[in-house]
Amino acid sequence: MNIIVLVKQTFDTEEKIVVEQGTVNEDGVKFVINPYDEYAVEQAIQIRDDAGGKVTVVSVGPERAAEALRTALAMGADEAVLIHDDRIGHDEQAVAAALHAFIAQEQYDIILGGNFSVDNGAGQVAVRLAKMLGIPHTSSITKLDIAAGKAVVHRDAEGDLEVVELPLPALFTAQQGLNEPRYPSLQGIMKAKKKPFRELSLDDLNLDVGAVAARTARTELQLPPARQAGKIISGEPAAQAQELFRLLRTEAKVI
Ligand SMILES: Cc1cc2nc3c(=O)[nH]c(=O)nc-3n(C[C@H](O)[C@H](O)[C@H](O)COP(=O)(O)OP(=O)(O)OC[C@H]3O[C@@H](n4cnc5c(N)ncnc54)[C@H](O)[C@@H]3O)c2cc1C
């Protein structure tokens, strides 16, 4: 079973976001594997351990994204590919096109990605890639069973559960609950240093700059307004309810 996992390196959600001149300041910031992609890596390792085969992790991003790929190798992935080229545009279409150029040349049974990335929140790259490859996909999965060339998945349909059966090769995006990602062991970290790690540019992929041009542009980026202090209503419950009603009507103007 050949499994490709899409790994995006994202801002650690614990970090404080500072916006300067329309961009997020990255100085001294800790970067991690997108948490949803950790579920994808874990699932791929489990399938490989059961069925044999190979797990390849691939990322499109700056050189620092290599750290995320090395973490995935230390978890147990077999090889890594970093597609790194400043000419690749910064939107979901451009990233999906770059991933497509690499993956279309590979042998694969399963592609796993994250449900969405915690920085952009788009949930588009993986499903655009499935469309470009012409393969079926199911997003937001919480269970994946593979048997006889088919996959049966549970899909989180915004609170409801869908059970979907589809033929392989297919692409899935991981939702929280799919598994419990392992931490890299010391032995895993040492082994990762010797695993194959390829760096590819547009020239290696025979890709024209136009194919990976962004089709969207961000016009503005700003932090949400700071939260106002809360208000505590005291007194007997009946008086509190009356005061709450008055405030909702006269100040918040929501009723
Ligand atoms: C269930 C759901 C409901 C939503 N509802 C709303 C709504 O009501 N209103 C609204 O405005 N928005 C909504 N959104 C958000 C909207 O869809 C997002 O703004 C948008 O689609 C952003 O994509 P992304 O950055 O999250 O994901 P992507 O960036 O597309 O990431 C998805 C996955 O693709 C792979 N990937 C991404 N980048 C790379 C890379 N560079 N290299 C390798 N792999 C990569 C990773 O596996 C990643 O986990 C919703 C999203 C979801 C998932």
The ligand as an ORCA input file, in Angstrom:
! r2SCAN-3c Opt
* xyz 0 1
  C     -16.233     21.930      7.986
  C     -15.841     23.334      7.538
  C     -16.798     24.336      7.577
  C     -16.469     25.629      7.188
  N     -17.447     26.602      7.234
  C     -17.151     27.850      6.838
  C     -18.158     28.848      6.832
  O     -19.316     28.611      7.197
  N     -17.818     30.102      6.440
  C     -16.557     30.390      6.050
  O     -16.303     31.542      5.706
  N     -15.585     29.454      6.027
  C     -15.855     28.190      6.422
  N     -14.873     27.222      6.411
  C     -13.498     27.587      6.097
  C     -13.245     27.684      4.633
  O     -13.515     26.494      3.968
  C     -11.762     28.015      4.634
  O     -11.570     29.400      4.711
  C     -10.954     27.586      3.465
  O     -11.500     26.681      2.658
  C      -9.296     27.516      3.850
  O      -8.392     26.303      3.535
  P      -7.315     25.722      4.659
  O      -6.283     26.756      4.716
  O      -7.980     25.397      5.891
  O      -7.009     24.401      4.289
  P      -5.952     23.991      3.358
  O      -4.857     24.978      3.366
  O      -6.672     23.693      2.104
  O      -5.426     22.692      4.088
  C      -6.088     21.427      3.991
  C      -5.050     20.363      3.926
  O      -4.377     20.450      2.685
  C      -3.014     20.088      2.875
  N      -2.158     21.241      2.607
  C      -2.484     22.551      2.655
  N      -1.419     23.310      2.328
  C      -0.401     22.455      2.085
  C       0.967     22.621      1.727
  N       1.488     23.834      1.565
  N       1.736     21.531      1.539
  C       1.212     20.284      1.712
  N      -0.060     20.056      2.072
  C      -0.866     21.131      2.253
  C      -2.850     19.693      4.329
  O      -3.067     18.319      4.473
  C      -3.975     20.484      4.992
  O      -4.375     19.954      6.229
  C     -15.159     25.924      6.765
  C     -14.195     24.908      6.717
  C     -14.533     23.624      7.098
  C     -13.504     22.534      7.048
*
